Amino acid sequence: MSGLAPSSTFFTEPPHWQWLIIFYFFIGGLAGGTYVLAALIDFFGRTIDRPLARLGYYVAFPATVVSGLLLIVDLTRPLRFWHMLLESNTWQPMLKTYSPMSVGSWALLLFGAVTLVSFLAALGDAGRLRWRWLARLRPPTIAGGLVAVVGAALGFFIASYTGVLLAVTNRPIWSDTTVLGLNFLLSSASTSAALLVLLAWFRWRVTFGIHALERFDAWVLVVELLALIALVVSLGEVARVWLGAWGALLLVGVVILGIVLPLVLLWRTLRFTRAGVATAVASVLVLVGGFIFRIVVVLSSEQATRGMGA
């Protein structure tokens, strides 16, 4: 990287985050995004769209559980994970508002509780549990509306939080831009919509609100492409880290496979107003592109210091 006047972030110690954290970023984004979309469908969708919203609740709870487990396993001493939530001497709740890790841990715990309630409510609404009264904890009831609003707020936070967490680590790329959180939020929105469309298509092969989600995903993908361009521009000289293998993966895996090709397929699908194989292919490509985006962001920064020493 000769000729590059590097940011001071190149000389900081990397957190050594690898695949567990990459999967956490991806699955956590899906957890938050699918819940927000499910709540929006419940509030503003038609009665016929309620099964699609149920899919969102079905995804959000297990995805949140998996996210928490990934974080725990990644700890140096996993069995001491509870120290993130409780004071070891007094056993009282511990929230450090100045620490993104502490705030994120509590947000994930609370979100897990809310997604569990919505998960059970969706099962009750579908008649899969004996306790049908659980369906009252889902919109349009007042109690269900309150649960959904709280869950959507927490889901929005979870979906964007990962980018903010990276921005405060003082690592190259992560803290050299102010739009990383926005990129993670948009990626979570596009991948979550794609996952719901894919699940609905495999389950029903009919619309059930799929086209509305496809239109939403198409618009998000356009904004996501613009945000990704803004991310690269905002990095300035630091963006040269992405020249070479990482840049090729970003261009081919994220921009072309994860954004441009799905946009073409979605345009054709929406033009002919039928959900076909192109719908499933576009959704898979969006999911793959979202995962590759997280690979590039995490691993390129992890290897940036070694690149400086080359």
C-alpha positions as CSV (number, residue, x, y, z in Angstrom):
1,M,0.0,0.0,0.0
2,S,2.8,2.3,-0.8
3,G,1.9,6.0,-1.4
4,L,-1.1,5.7,0.9
5,A,-1.2,8.1,3.8
6,P,-3.1,5.7,6.1
7,S,-5.6,6.5,8.8
8,S,-4.5,6.0,12.4
9,T,-7.0,3.2,12.6
10,F,-4.5,1.0,10.7
11,F,-2.3,0.9,13.7
12,T,-4.9,-0.4,16.2
13,E,-5.2,-3.9,17.5
14,P,-7.9,-5.9,15.5
15,P,-10.6,-7.6,17.6
16,H,-10.0,-10.9,15.7
17,W,-13.6,-11.3,14.6
18,Q,-14.2,-14.1,12.2
19,W,-17.0,-16.3,10.9
20,L,-19.1,-16.4,14.1
21,I,-19.4,-12.7,14.1
22,I,-20.1,-12.6,10.4
23,F,-22.9,-15.0,10.9
24,Y,-24.1,-13.0,13.9
25,F,-24.2,-9.8,11.8
26,F,-26.2,-11.6,9.0
27,I,-28.7,-13.5,11.2
28,G,-29.1,-10.6,13.6
29,G,-30.0,-8.4,10.7
30,L,-32.5,-10.9,9.5
31,A,-34.0,-11.1,13.0
32,G,-34.5,-7.4,13.3
33,G,-35.6,-6.9,9.7
34,T,-38.2,-9.7,9.5
35,Y,-39.8,-8.5,12.7
36,V,-40.1,-4.9,11.5
37,L,-41.6,-6.1,8.2
38,A,-44.0,-8.4,9.9
39,A,-45.2,-5.6,12.2
40,L,-45.6,-3.3,9.2
41,I,-47.7,-5.9,7.3
42,D,-49.9,-6.4,10.4
43,F,-50.5,-2.7,10.8
44,F,-50.9,-1.7,7.2
45,G,-51.5,-4.9,5.2
46,R,-54.7,-6.7,4.2
47,T,-56.3,-9.5,6.1
48,I,-55.0,-11.9,3.4
49,D,-51.5,-10.8,4.1
50,R,-51.5,-11.9,7.7
51,P,-50.0,-15.3,6.9
52,L,-47.0,-13.5,5.4
53,A,-46.6,-11.5,8.6
54,R,-46.7,-14.7,10.6
55,L,-43.7,-15.9,8.6
56,G,-41.8,-12.8,9.8
57,Y,-42.5,-13.6,13.4
58,Y,-41.6,-17.3,12.9
59,V,-38.2,-16.2,11.6
60,A,-37.5,-13.4,14.1
61,F,-37.5,-15.4,17.3
62,P,-35.2,-18.3,16.3
63,A,-32.9,-15.9,14.5
64,T,-32.6,-13.9,17.6
65,V,-31.8,-17.0,19.7
66,V,-29.2,-18.1,17.2
67,S,-27.7,-14.6,17.2
68,G,-27.3,-14.6,21.0
69,L,-25.7,-18.1,20.9
70,L,-23.2,-17.0,18.3
71,L,-22.2,-14.0,20.5
72,I,-21.8,-16.2,23.5
73,V,-19.7,-18.8,21.7
74,D,-17.5,-16.1,20.3
75,L,-16.6,-14.9,23.8
76,T,-13.2,-15.9,25.2
77,R,-15.0,-17.4,28.2
78,P,-18.5,-18.2,27.0
79,L,-19.8,-19.3,30.4
80,R,-19.3,-15.8,31.7
81,F,-21.7,-14.2,29.2
82,W,-24.0,-13.1,32.0
83,H,-21.4,-10.6,33.1
84,M,-22.6,-8.4,30.2
85,L,-26.0,-8.1,31.9
86,L,-25.5,-8.5,35.7
87,E,-23.0,-7.1,38.2
88,S,-21.0,-10.1,39.4
89,N,-20.8,-8.8,43.0
90,T,-24.4,-7.6,43.6
91,W,-26.2,-9.6,40.9
92,Q,-28.1,-6.4,40.0
93,P,-28.8,-5.5,36.3
94,M,-25.8,-3.7,34.8
95,L,-26.4,-1.3,31.9
96,K,-23.5,0.9,30.7
97,T,-25.1,3.5,28.5
98,Y,-21.7,4.6,27.2
99,S,-20.9,1.1,26.0
100,P,-22.3,-0.1,22.7
101,M,-21.7,-3.7,23.7
102,S,-23.7,-3.3,26.9
103,V,-26.5,-1.5,25.2
104,G,-26.5,-4.1,22.4
105,S,-26.6,-7.0,24.9
106,W,-29.7,-5.6,26.7
107,A,-31.4,-4.7,23.4
108,L,-30.9,-8.3,22.1
109,L,-32.2,-9.7,25.4
110,L,-35.3,-7.5,25.3
111,F,-35.8,-8.2,21.6
112,G,-35.6,-11.9,22.3
113,A,-38.4,-11.6,24.9
114,V,-40.6,-9.6,22.5
115,T,-40.0,-11.9,19.6
116,L,-40.9,-14.9,21.8
117,V,-44.3,-13.3,22.6
118,S,-44.9,-12.5,18.9
119,F,-43.8,-16.0,17.9
120,L,-46.3,-17.6,20.3
121,A,-49.0,-15.1,19.2
122,A,-48.5,-16.1,15.6
123,L,-48.7,-19.8,16.5
124,G,-51.9,-19.1,18.4
125,D,-53.3,-17.0,15.5
126,A,-52.6,-19.9,13.1
127,G,-54.4,-22.4,15.4
128,R,-51.2,-24.3,16.2
129,L,-51.4,-23.9,19.9
130,R,-54.2,-24.8,22.3
131,W,-54.1,-21.4,23.9
132,R,-55.9,-19.4,21.1
133,W,-56.0,-16.3,23.4
134,L,-52.3,-15.8,22.5
135,A,-53.5,-14.4,19.2
136,R,-54.6,-11.3,21.1
137,L,-51.0,-10.4,21.6
138,R,-50.8,-9.6,17.9
139,P,-52.2,-6.6,16.0
140,P,-54.9,-5.3,15.5
141,T,-55.6,-5.7,19.2
142,I,-54.3,-2.9,21.5
143,A,-52.0,-5.3,23.4
144,G,-50.8,-6.8,20.2
145,G,-50.2,-3.3,18.8
146,L,-48.1,-2.3,21.8
147,V,-46.0,-5.5,21.5
148,A,-45.4,-5.0,17.8
149,V,-44.4,-1.3,18.3
150,V,-41.9,-2.2,21.0
151,G,-40.6,-5.1,18.9
152,A,-40.3,-3.1,15.7
153,A,-38.4,-0.3,17.5
154,L,-36.0,-2.9,19.0
155,G,-35.8,-4.7,15.7
156,F,-34.9,-1.5,13.9
157,F,-32.1,-1.0,16.5
158,I,-30.8,-4.5,16.1
159,A,-30.7,-4.2,12.3
160,S,-28.7,-1.0,12.4
161,Y,-26.7,-1.6,15.6
162,T,-24.1,-3.9,14.1
163,G,-22.9,-1.1,11.8
164,V,-22.7,1.3,14.6
165,L,-20.8,-1.2,16.8
166,L,-18.2,-1.5,14.1
167,A,-17.9,2.3,13.8
168,V,-16.8,2.7,17.4
169,T,-14.1,0.1,17.3
170,N,-11.4,2.5,15.8
171,R,-10.6,0.0,13.1
172,P,-9.8,0.7,9.4
173,I,-12.8,1.0,7.2
174,W,-15.2,0.5,10.1
175,S,-14.5,3.8,11.8
176,D,-13.3,5.7,8.7
177,T,-16.9,6.3,7.5
178,T,-20.1,7.6,9.0
179,V,-22.5,5.6,6.7
180,L,-21.6,2.0,7.7
181,G,-24.7,1.8,10.0
182,L,-26.9,3.0,7.2
183,N,-25.4,0.3,4.9
184,F,-26.1,-2.4,7.4
185,L,-29.6,-1.2,8.0
186,L,-30.4,-1.2,4.3
187,S,-28.8,-4.6,3.8
188,S,-30.9,-6.0,6.7
189,A,-34.0,-4.6,5.1
190,S,-33.3,-6.0,1.6
191,T,-32.2,-9.5,2.9
192,S,-35.2,-9.7,5.3
193,A,-37.7,-8.8,2.5
194,A,-36.0,-11.3,0.2
195,L,-36.2,-14.1,2.9
196,L,-39.9,-13.5,3.5
197,V,-40.6,-13.5,-0.3
198,L,-38.6,-16.7,-0.7
199,L,-40.3,-18.5,2.2
200,A,-43.7,-17.4,1.0
201,W,-43.0,-18.4,-2.6
202,F,-41.9,-21.9,-1.5
203,R,-44.9,-22.3,0.9
204,W,-47.8,-21.0,-1.2
205,R,-46.6,-20.3,-4.8
206,V,-49.2,-17.4,-4.8
207,T,-48.9,-13.7,-4.0
208,F,-50.2,-13.2,-0.4
209,G,-48.6,-9.8,-0.4
210,I,-45.4,-11.0,-2.1
211,H,-45.5,-8.3,-4.8
212,A,-45.7,-5.5,-2.3
213,L,-42.6,-7.0,-0.6
214,E,-40.9,-7.3,-4.0
215,R,-41.5,-3.7,-4.8
216,F,-40.3,-2.7,-1.4
217,D,-37.1,-4.9,-1.9
218,A,-36.5,-3.3,-5.3
219,W,-36.6,0.2,-3.9
220,V,-34.4,-0.7,-1.0
221,L,-31.9,-2.3,-3.3
222,V,-31.6,0.9,-5.3
223,V,-31.0,2.9,-2.2
224,E,-28.6,0.3,-0.9
225,L,-26.6,0.6,-4.1
226,L,-26.4,4.4,-3.7
227,A,-25.4,3.9,0.0
228,L,-22.7,1.5,-0.9
229,I,-21.3,4.0,-3.4
230,A,-21.5,6.7,-0.7
231,L,-19.6,4.3,1.7
232,V,-16.7,3.8,-0.8
233,V,-16.5,7.5,-1.5
234,S,-16.6,8.5,2.2
235,L,-13.6,6.2,2.9
236,G,-11.4,8.4,0.7
237,E,-7.8,7.0,0.5
238,V,-8.7,4.2,2.9
239,A,-11.0,2.8,0.1
240,R,-7.8,1.6,-1.5
241,V,-7.9,-1.3,0.9
242,W,-10.7,-2.7,-1.2
243,L,-8.7,-2.6,-4.4
244,G,-7.8,-6.1,-5.5
245,A,-9.4,-9.2,-4.1
246,W,-11.8,-7.5,-1.7
247,G,-12.8,-5.0,-4.3
248,A,-13.5,-7.7,-6.8
249,L,-15.6,-9.6,-4.2
250,L,-17.5,-6.4,-3.4
251,L,-18.2,-5.6,-7.0
252,V,-19.1,-9.1,-8.2
253,G,-20.6,-10.6,-5.1
254,V,-22.4,-7.6,-3.6
255,V,-23.1,-5.1,-6.4
256,I,-23.6,-7.4,-9.4
257,L,-24.9,-10.6,-7.9
258,G,-26.6,-9.1,-4.8
259,I,-28.1,-5.9,-6.2
260,V,-28.1,-5.5,-10.0
261,L,-29.1,-9.0,-11.0
262,P,-31.9,-9.2,-8.4
263,L,-33.2,-5.8,-9.6
264,V,-33.4,-7.0,-13.2
265,L,-35.2,-10.2,-12.1
266,L,-37.6,-8.2,-9.8
267,W,-38.4,-5.8,-12.6
268,R,-39.3,-8.6,-14.9
269,T,-41.4,-10.3,-12.2
270,L,-43.3,-7.1,-11.3
271,R,-43.8,-6.2,-14.9
272,F,-45.6,-9.5,-15.6
273,T,-47.2,-9.5,-12.1
274,R,-46.6,-13.1,-11.3
275,A,-44.3,-14.7,-8.8
276,G,-42.3,-17.4,-10.5
277,V,-38.8,-18.9,-10.4
278,A,-37.3,-15.5,-11.0
279,T,-38.7,-14.4,-7.7
280,A,-36.9,-17.2,-5.9
281,V,-33.7,-16.6,-7.7
282,A,-33.7,-12.9,-7.0
283,S,-34.4,-13.5,-3.3
284,V,-31.5,-16.0,-3.1
285,L,-29.1,-13.6,-4.8
286,V,-30.1,-10.8,-2.4
287,L,-29.4,-13.1,0.6
288,V,-26.0,-14.2,-0.9
289,G,-25.1,-10.6,-1.6
290,G,-26.0,-9.5,1.9
291,F,-23.9,-12.2,3.4
292,I,-20.9,-11.4,1.2
293,F,-21.2,-7.7,2.1
294,R,-20.6,-8.7,5.8
295,I,-17.7,-10.9,4.8
296,V,-16.0,-8.1,3.0
297,V,-16.6,-5.5,5.7
298,V,-15.4,-7.7,8.6
299,L,-12.5,-9.6,7.0
300,S,-11.1,-6.7,5.0
301,S,-10.6,-4.7,8.1
302,E,-9.2,-7.7,10.0
303,Q,-6.5,-8.1,7.4
304,A,-5.9,-4.4,6.8
305,T,-3.1,-4.2,9.3
306,R,-1.3,-7.1,7.7
307,G,-1.7,-5.3,4.4
308,M,0.0,-2.2,5.8
309,G,3.0,-4.3,6.9
310,A,3.3,-5.9,3.4
